[in-house]
Amino acid sequence: MKYFNLFLVIAAISVFGQSMEYRIETAKNYEKEGQFDKALSIYEELYKKDSTNFDLISRLKNLYKITNNHSARIGIVKRQLIEDSSNVALIAELADAYYRNKNIEFAKTLVDKAVRLSGKSVSSYRLIAAMMIENRWFDEVERVYQYARKTLLQENLFVIEMANLHMYRGDYYNATKELFKYYRMNVGVFSYLQTQLNQFPDTEKDNASVIKAIKEELIAQPKDRSIHRLLIDLYLKNKNYELAFEQSKQLDQLTGKDGIEVLNFANLTFQSEAYEVAHKAFTYFLTLYPNSPQAEIGLARCYEKMDGSVHHAFDTADTTSKVKEHTFSNEAVRMYRTIINKY
């Protein structure tokens, strides 16, 4: 009889377990269909019978979050904390629930507690920060990152997160500074740096902030050719052709004075249809290296394009424009004849 009773108990537990799994699956389907009330009804009933099922608790809390029943969610998290009072993830979750329930000051107190308990755990700081970012708590999350850096004695910790945070707030100067930290830490990530900077808003104010950060980085790393090229690209993007040209000449000095950087700049500006700037760059290159068919052809093409732009810009009855147009045409012809005779 004793064994029979034990069998009945085990069988009952097994049936209950199977029944719970089935009902949880049913509730999950209701969730997928957006029938949250039906799903909640099942989860709440099952929670009364078993308050230890992790999957059940997670789904119930998530539905409370979705349906803005923050008080009920707070109650569950508090009960969990009775068993594990130093659990940073639970404290952060409780802070999130209180914040959404408009009890902001107490939420901040909980965040401070979670941060203090995080100690040397990078993942704990990251978890707290993720919750705060979700709630657009940007100023406070920066303090969390800075606290973690100080506590762990790692100034380069959370560089991508900090860069993203500054981007969210529209602080593109500090976002660029953080991205350069990441660049210095990792070999082969220049293309990532370039991609991120290209995604910044194309406004005069923001571009000026990024240029300032790049120039400061060049002071720290004056021989880094990639950063020089990055600054040139940004100048070109903003049509600061004179500054871009001067930077190209500096880069040419750095790379061995072979003129390649200047020639590249001339070709880039030609492709960008900045023909007068390209003309200036090709001319400068030819003063250094007079026997360069590539530069001479480039200069001749500039004259052609400048001829076309003048013809388009001025009425044909304008004598001045016609003289200028013919001047460019004549220069183009002269250049081509010189090239043919020389080579």
Long-range contacts (C-beta under 8 A, 24 or more apart in sequence): 16-49, 20-46, 20-49, 20-50, 20-53, 20-56, 24-55, 24-56, 24-59, 27-59, 28-59, 31-59, 31-63, 36-63, 36-66, 36-67, 39-63, 40-64, 40-67, 47-76, 51-79, 61-93, 65-96, 65-97, 65-100, 68-100, 70-97, 70-98, 70-100, 70-101, 71-101, 73-97, 74-98, 74-101, 86-117, 88-114, 88-117, 88-118, 88-121, 88-124, 88-127, 88-128, 89-124, 89-127, 91-117, 92-127, 92-128, 92-131, 93-131, 95-131, 96-131, 96-134, 96-135, 99-135, 99-137, 100-135, 108-140, 111-140, 111-144, 115-144, 115-147, 118-148, 118-151, 119-151, 120-151, 120-152, 122-148, 122-152, 122-157, 125-158, 126-158, 126-161, 129-158, 129-161, 133-165, 133-168, 138-165, 138-168, 138-169, 141-165, 155-181, 156-181, 156-182, 156-185, 159-185, 163-196, 167-200, 170-206, 171-209, 172-200, 172-201, 172-206, 172-209, 172-210, 172-213, 173-209, 173-210, 173-212, 173-213, 174-213, 175-200, 176-209, 176-210, 176-213, 176-214, 177-213, 177-216, 177-217, 180-213, 180-217, 184-221, 190-226, 193-230, 194-230, 194-233, 197-230, 197-234, 202-237, 204-238, 207-234, 207-237, 207-238, 210-234, 211-235, 222-254, 223-254, 225-251, 225-254, 225-255, 228-254, 232-265, 236-268, 236-269, 236-272, 239-274, 241-269, 241-274, 241-277, 244-269, 245-277, 245-280, 245-281, 248-281, 249-284, 259-285, 259-288, 259-289, 259-292, 262-288, 263-292, 263-294, 263-295, 263-298, 266-295, 266-298, 267-298, 270-298, 270-301, 270-302, 270-305, 273-305, 275-302, 275-305, 275-306, 275-309, 276-302, 276-306, 278-302, 279-303, 279-306, 291-342, 293-339, 293-342, 293-343, 296-335, 296-338, 296-339, 296-342, 297-335, 297-339, 299-335, 300-331, 300-332, 300-335, 300-336, 300-339, 301-332, 303-328, 303-329, 303-331, 303-332, 303-335, 304-328, 304-329, 304-332, 307-332
